[in-house]
Amino acid sequence: MLACGEAVVVCCERTAESVLAAIGVTYLSHADPHRVRLVATDKAQARIGEKVIALGDEDDGSVVALAKRVYAGFERSCGTTCARRVVLACAADESGMPEAVHRYLRLGFSEGKRLYEDVGAPEALAFAKLVQRVSSECEHTRQFVRFVRLPDGTFVSVFEPNENTLPLVCCHFARRMKEDRFVIVDPRHLVAIFHEPGDASCAVVGLDGETAAMLASRVDEADERERLVQALWQRFYRAMELPGRGAASRGYDLRASWMPKRFWHGLPELDPRLRR
Amino acid sequence: MDKLTKLGILAEAARFDAACTSSGVTRGPREGMVGDACASGLCHSFSADGRCITLLKVLMSNACSFDCAYCVNRRGASCPRATFEPRELAELTLDFYKRNYIEGLFLSSAVLGNPDNTTERMIACLEALRGEFRFNGYVHAKVIPDTSPELVDRLGRLADRLSVNLELPSRASLTALCPDKDASSVMAPMAQIATTRREEERQLLDSPAGKRALARRSGRSSSHVSEGMQVTSAGARYTLGRPASAVPNALRKFVPAGQSTQLIIGATPEDDNHILQLSKSLYDHYGLKRIFFSAYMPMVEDSRLPDRETPVPLRREHRLYQADWLMRYYAFTPDELATPSRPWLDLDVDPKLAWALAHMERFPIEVMDASLEMLLRVPGIGPVGARRILAARRTRRLCLDDLQGLGIAFKRACYFVTCGGKRDQAAPLDADLIRRKVVSDAAGSKYNSARRQAEGQLSLF
């Protein structure tokens, strides 16, 4: 319990579990809603007179249990669609994410089912920006992940999205490649998803830097047949181009607007080393 | 011939087909099968000219026995010829699919001997893909005019979407440029597909599976109502388009994702009003899901066709797509977009803006009480923005500043709306001033400048 009116900053990790548990802590401690804020631990800087509360490790079962309780309460109060959007928003890399989610949940607990339609509230607008950003990056992940088949039949991919999207799209890839063994590594967020043939979902695993680098290096184990498939794909890609419709004819580069250049280095269709 | 060369030839020969969507059907994973399909589709790459690449789009063969004047693969053309073996193409599709390069296969072909022979070869490829390789992903197949109805039926049970390319927008143009085709040979398979789909829908509505699916669907829609309108996705639920099929596509066995067609733009003299009227008629009578427009690229020397130096009518193609979208999702009629007396779409401004400028007496509208129909007529307000306005104004009084946060392109909409009785102070009041400013902004865009230079055309305004 906090002293009446005490200013508080709650530090949490950038995960749905940690953010939701931190919100639970603000309620349990009866903090003044106007004087409590959430920050990501790596960006935490207390203001003068602010009391700092650091959340326990996620391995601590009580954090996950509290997060589940908050999520269930929010879902009951505001509906499934709003609750799912909270999970999306929590994958955002933006430093202000924990506080934006915190404010949205508080609005939701006060408005209940009306939250879904209250799209004009400042809290809802800030939250919607996060959701939009993560949704868009999820789509990029589904679009631009490229697998390499290793000689043992495993498919490997290295993908570096701007937000932590792999845990959100793992079901998509599990459905698509239900009968295959595959792994997708995100060295930026130190996350990988693993899938075994027949499984309906993937295992989401946090990695250390060394393991992420080791897994990522496995794409270099591709054999000659794999390189032929990549060359075939590149040949097909080049054949699709129509003259008279490129960037010079349009006045802007339409390809780059659909397919941001930050992804190009991982695309075999644009890899000059594969040109045959 | 090695595989790389063959693929290069047959992909290059297929690139003029504009259709490349994998949308229209949702099919979950199945035991022992590869892949799934998602109704929203997914673009896996974009070519250097910016067109999406979703499917492995190739011809089965480019050795054509027809002699259509506009076609690079016509009988008389001198170009390298190649033909895929059915199994070879099926294997390639699977290789690309498993690496997340594509969502499936787009299979078309030149007429190899006669339409039935060609279609049988395409069917052999799809049977290998669906049977031997257990492929559960998306397949779009092209129907060749004059193919036997039995073969069209078999093809339609292997593919998700079929398309019969009309190519030329009038009977006269078809006769002039395609000596081996006639309008009835193109329309017959289109009518067959529409009839078979309608018949299947009727049977499904009477079946227990159809009734269960309908009950689930109505249950889902009532849960949406309890949570309010869909204000977060771009779904068509609150647009004003045509009614969706009563039967979920996943239950259909014949062409579950429906049919589409393609029209070549700029090879023949038909105007935009004619093309939009034709499109409307095709949507209404044959239940088409999409009509694709392909700007004619003058690659062939022929006195019946535009000169080889003629620029590609890119902007016209773009404006036709926009007009088509307005007809399908915003309930515009062809005559509202291009009238018989002014039959060409304006190239400098999009058709919705052109319509608004021509109907300034209907604006400005008040955001706080306008109907969905009227909101959707405002340039800069789309289906998502309109739905958000409807939802937000129920809970709070909106002001102009709120509109941008709701996903409205306010820079475009500001001339046409008031909010809480207030207009944007920077937006002129006079209709002529608005017209001049909007047209000059649009004409000055990089796209319009580059295209005007390439096309050498003047604005119609």
Chai-1 contact restraints between the chains, C-beta under 6 A:
chainA,res_idxA,chainB,res_idxB,connection_type,confidence,min_distance_angstrom,max_distance_angstrom,comment,restraint_id
A,G79,B,E227,contact,1.0,0.0,6.0,A-B,restraint_1
A,T81,B,E227,contact,1.0,0.0,6.0,A-B,restraint_2
A,Y116,B,E227,contact,1.0,0.0,6.0,A-B,restraint_3
A,Y116,B,G228,contact,1.0,0.0,6.0,A-B,restraint_4
A,E117,B,G228,contact,1.0,0.0,6.0,A-B,restraint_5
A,E117,B,A391,contact,1.0,0.0,6.0,A-B,restraint_6
A,E117,B,T395,contact,1.0,0.0,6.0,A-B,restraint_7
A,D118,B,T395,contact,1.0,0.0,6.0,A-B,restraint_8
A,V119,B,V231,contact,1.0,0.0,6.0,A-B,restraint_9
A,V119,B,R388,contact,1.0,0.0,6.0,A-B,restraint_10
A,V119,B,A391,contact,1.0,0.0,6.0,A-B,restraint_11
A,V119,B,A392,contact,1.0,0.0,6.0,A-B,restraint_12
A,G120,B,A392,contact,1.0,0.0,6.0,A-B,restraint_13
A,G120,B,R396,contact,1.0,0.0,6.0,A-B,restraint_14
A,G120,B,L398,contact,1.0,0.0,6.0,A-B,restraint_15
A,G120,B,D402,contact,1.0,0.0,6.0,A-B,restraint_16
A,L125,B,G405,contact,1.0,0.0,6.0,A-B,restraint_17
A,R142,B,L42,contact,1.0,0.0,6.0,A-B,restraint_18
A,Q143,B,H44,contact,1.0,0.0,6.0,A-B,restraint_19
A,V145,B,N100,contact,1.0,0.0,6.0,A-B,restraint_20
A,R146,B,N100,contact,1.0,0.0,6.0,A-B,restraint_21
A,F147,B,R99,contact,1.0,0.0,6.0,A-B,restraint_22
A,F147,B,N100,contact,1.0,0.0,6.0,A-B,restraint_23
A,R175,B,P29,contact,1.0,0.0,6.0,A-B,restraint_24
A,R175,B,D36,contact,1.0,0.0,6.0,A-B,restraint_25
A,R176,B,G35,contact,1.0,0.0,6.0,A-B,restraint_26
A,R176,B,D36,contact,1.0,0.0,6.0,A-B,restraint_27
A,K178,B,P29,contact,1.0,0.0,6.0,A-B,restraint_28
A,V229,B,D95,contact,1.0,0.0,6.0,A-B,restraint_29
A,L232,B,L7,contact,1.0,0.0,6.0,A-B,restraint_30
A,W233,B,Y101,contact,1.0,0.0,6.0,A-B,restraint_31
A,R235,B,L4,contact,1.0,0.0,6.0,A-B,restraint_32
A,R235,B,L7,contact,1.0,0.0,6.0,A-B,restraint_33
A,R235,B,G8,contact,1.0,0.0,6.0,A-B,restraint_34
A,F236,B,L7,contact,1.0,0.0,6.0,A-B,restraint_35
A,F236,B,A11,contact,1.0,0.0,6.0,A-B,restraint_36
A,A239,B,G8,contact,1.0,0.0,6.0,A-B,restraint_37
A,A239,B,A11,contact,1.0,0.0,6.0,A-B,restraint_38
A,A239,B,E12,contact,1.0,0.0,6.0,A-B,restraint_39
A,M240,B,R15,contact,1.0,0.0,6.0,A-B,restraint_40
A,M240,B,S47,contact,1.0,0.0,6.0,A-B,restraint_41
A,M240,B,I53,contact,1.0,0.0,6.0,A-B,restraint_42
A,E241,B,S47,contact,1.0,0.0,6.0,A-B,restraint_43
A,E241,B,A48,contact,1.0,0.0,6.0,A-B,restraint_44
A,E241,B,D49,contact,1.0,0.0,6.0,A-B,restraint_45
A,L242,B,R15,contact,1.0,0.0,6.0,A-B,restraint_46
A,L242,B,D49,contact,1.0,0.0,6.0,A-B,restraint_47
A,G244,B,V312,contact,1.0,0.0,6.0,A-B,restraint_48
A,R245,B,D49,contact,1.0,0.0,6.0,A-B,restraint_49
A,G246,B,A48,contact,1.0,0.0,6.0,A-B,restraint_50
A,G246,B,D49,contact,1.0,0.0,6.0,A-B,restraint_51
A,S249,B,A454,contact,1.0,0.0,6.0,A-B,restraint_52
A,R250,B,Y447,contact,1.0,0.0,6.0,A-B,restraint_53
A,R250,B,A450,contact,1.0,0.0,6.0,A-B,restraint_54
A,G251,B,K446,contact,1.0,0.0,6.0,A-B,restraint_55
A,G251,B,Y447,contact,1.0,0.0,6.0,A-B,restraint_56
A,G251,B,S449,contact,1.0,0.0,6.0,A-B,restraint_57
A,G251,B,A450,contact,1.0,0.0,6.0,A-B,restraint_58
A,Y252,B,K446,contact,1.0,0.0,6.0,A-B,restraint_59
A,L254,B,G50,contact,1.0,0.0,6.0,A-B,restraint_60
A,R255,B,F46,contact,1.0,0.0,6.0,A-B,restraint_61
A,R255,B,A48,contact,1.0,0.0,6.0,A-B,restraint_62
A,R255,B,G50,contact,1.0,0.0,6.0,A-B,restraint_63
A,W258,B,F46,contact,1.0,0.0,6.0,A-B,restraint_64
A,M259,B,F46,contact,1.0,0.0,6.0,A-B,restraint_65
A,E269,B,S45,contact,1.0,0.0,6.0,A-B,restraint_66
